[in-house]
Amino acid sequence: MEAATLLSTVAFVALALAVVVFTRRASRVLGETREAESFRRSIADLTTRAEQSLGAVSARIDALRRHQVTAPEIEPNVAAAIDAVARYATEARGLRPPAAFVEHQTAIAAELERAHRALEMVAHGCAILGDARPRGRELEAQTSIKRGYVNVLHARDAMTHQATAVAVLRTPHEARAFIRRTSA
């Protein structure tokens, strides 16, 4: 009788230990997945808001380049976009990405800073055009506006590319699970 009791106790302890190990691993994987999905949602939200802000101001800058509006008309739009992009860049730097997403988070923050500098360049061009007498600096103003506009477009495109990469990138355990599902 004692051997059977001892054997059943050992089997119970082994089973309990296996359940504990499995539960710890599963909770770690679920935690990593939750963290990755939370980061993906944060990046998607951030890039959507940034795209809306930059898209609206890009249209206004393009209208200025085509002489459909004057510089003083778009200065409030550019100032609001500069403020918004600065806040977005701060928000992007403040995100806590999983290890697999660090370079994408850094790249998105860098593109937002690039858009910020580009908008400041546009604001500089608008300030020159808004002067009562630009004194032959119209070419400088137009160049500044055009370069800023093109850099805003490039920053938007690069940011969209990074956001897409974050949406499809898998953490190491997600990649292993995907490989197992597709190979079975």
VOGU-3710 file (C-alpha; in Angstrom, 3 decimals, decimal comma):
1> meaatllstv> 0,000/0,000/0,000  2,770/2,448/0,842  4,426/2,037/-2,560  1,179/2,761/-4,381  0,578/5,875/-2,273  4,136/7,061/-2,833  3,869/6,425/-6,566  0,577/8,313/-6,845  2,021/11,228/-4,821  5,070/11,415/-7,100
11> afvalalavv> 2,822/11,301/-10,194  0,637/14,069/-8,747  3,685/16,266/-7,985  5,078/15,668/-11,488  1,747/16,572/-13,056  1,425/19,683/-10,877  4,961/20,737/-11,814  4,196/20,261/-15,523  1,045/22,359/-15,181  2,983/25,131/-13,394
21> vftrrasrvl> 5,710/25,168/-16,073  3,129/25,205/-18,876  1,120/27,974/-17,185  4,203/30,165/-16,687  5,268/29,778/-20,310  1,758/30,404/-21,590  1,370/33,521/-19,442  4,724/34,844/-20,696  3,705/34,279/-24,330  0,302/35,875/-23,732
31> getreaesfr> 1,967/38,848/-22,048  4,342/39,326/-24,969  1,486/39,054/-27,425  -0,592/41,555/-25,449  2,361/43,962/-25,351  2,989/43,586/-29,098  -0,677/44,120/-29,981  -0,899/47,142/-27,716  2,157/48,639/-29,421  0,715/47,881/-32,868
41> rsiadlttra> -2,522/49,665/-31,957  -0,615/52,638/-30,538  1,502/52,979/-33,667  -1,520/52,626/-35,953  -3,381/55,328/-34,018  -0,373/57,647/-33,925  0,434/57,316/-37,622  -3,224/57,773/-38,579  -3,429/61,026/-36,632  -0,082/62,215/-37,991
51> eqslgavsar> -1,114/61,325/-41,547  -4,329/63,324/-41,191  -2,476/66,370/-39,866  0,289/66,187/-42,437  -2,123/65,430/-45,271  -4,217/68,510/-44,552  -1,257/70,844/-44,260  0,388/69,320/-47,350  -2,664/70,232/-49,409  -2,483/73,818/-48,130
61> idalrrhqvt> 1,254/74,038/-48,854  0,694/72,688/-52,355  -1,964/75,357/-52,924  0,575/77,978/-51,819  3,167/76,573/-54,216  0,622/76,829/-57,039  -0,212/80,458/-56,023  -3,823/79,555/-55,209  -3,505/80,962/-51,668  -1,176/83,479/-50,047
71> apeiepnvaa> 1,427/82,808/-47,375  -0,437/84,602/-44,558  -3,482/82,413/-45,230  -1,659/79,156/-44,451  0,610/80,331/-41,634  -1,914/79,285/-38,933  -2,209/75,838/-40,560  1,554/75,402/-40,650  1,919/76,574/-37,039  -0,782/74,123/-35,893
81> aidavaryat> 0,873/71,297/-37,838  4,279/72,102/-36,317  2,766/71,907/-32,848  0,902/68,670/-33,614  3,924/66,963/-35,168  6,099/67,925/-32,184  3,530/66,321/-29,862  3,353/63,219/-32,067  7,158/62,877/-32,044  7,197/63,129/-28,256
91> earglrppaa> 4,449/60,514/-28,069  6,356/58,201/-30,444  9,535/58,469/-28,384  7,520/57,744/-25,219  6,117/54,429/-26,451  7,535/51,250/-24,928  8,020/48,830/-27,818  8,768/45,130/-27,538  12,330/44,264/-28,545  11,308/43,285/-32,076
101> fvehqtaiaa> 9,785/46,735/-32,724  12,448/49,094/-31,342  13,963/50,063/-34,687  10,519/50,809/-36,159  9,572/52,999/-33,204  12,852/54,890/-33,577  12,295/55,301/-37,317  8,751/56,629/-36,852  9,967/59,145/-34,273  12,767/60,197/-36,660
111> elerahrale> 10,294/60,684/-39,519  8,070/62,817/-37,308  11,081/64,943/-36,391  11,906/65,194/-40,103  8,356/66,393/-40,796  8,730/68,927/-37,978  11,909/70,350/-39,525  10,261/70,413/-42,955  7,282/72,335/-41,620  9,626/74,825/-39,977
121> mvahgcailg> 11,263/75,279/-43,369  7,850/76,002/-44,890  7,120/78,464/-42,070  10,419/80,205/-42,844  9,428/80,527/-46,509  6,005/81,835/-45,544  7,594/84,414/-43,242  9,751/85,678/-46,098  6,760/85,859/-48,460  4,670/87,540/-45,775
131> darprgrele> 7,126/90,423/-45,407  5,893/93,698/-46,814  8,934/93,856/-49,079  10,707/90,525/-49,617  13,629/92,479/-51,215  14,517/89,889/-53,817  14,196/86,929/-51,455  11,182/85,431/-53,198  13,344/82,736/-54,784  14,675/81,768/-51,341
141> aqtsikrgyv> 11,124/81,647/-50,003  9,841/79,501/-52,882  12,820/77,145/-52,535  12,270/76,834/-48,798  8,572/76,100/-49,267  9,184/73,557/-52,016  11,929/71,722/-50,099  9,794/71,667/-46,974  6,809/70,375/-48,931  8,818/67,584/-50,533
151> nvlhardamt> 10,322/66,591/-47,171  6,849/66,461/-45,607  5,725/64,140/-48,404  8,766/61,905/-47,947  8,308/61,792/-44,164  4,642/60,831/-44,606  5,566/58,059/-47,021  8,348/56,689/-44,807  6,120/56,818/-41,735  3,381/54,890/-43,547
161> hqatavavlr> 5,957/52,305/-44,617  7,161/51,888/-41,012  3,591/51,594/-39,694  2,880/48,881/-42,255  6,034/47,048/-41,199  4,933/47,182/-37,552  1,509/45,818/-38,498  2,952/42,758/-40,253  6,056/42,147/-38,107  5,788/39,245/-35,716
171> tphearafir> 7,518/38,785/-32,388  9,786/35,707/-32,172  7,159/33,503/-30,487  4,474/34,645/-32,956  6,792/33,763/-35,838  7,469/30,309/-34,387  3,746/29,685/-33,922  3,045/30,833/-37,485  5,728/28,522/-38,881  4,321/25,596/-36,897
181> rtsa> 0,771/26,277/-38,131  1,773/26,596/-41,775  4,109/23,589/-41,811  1,597/21,230/-40,178
//
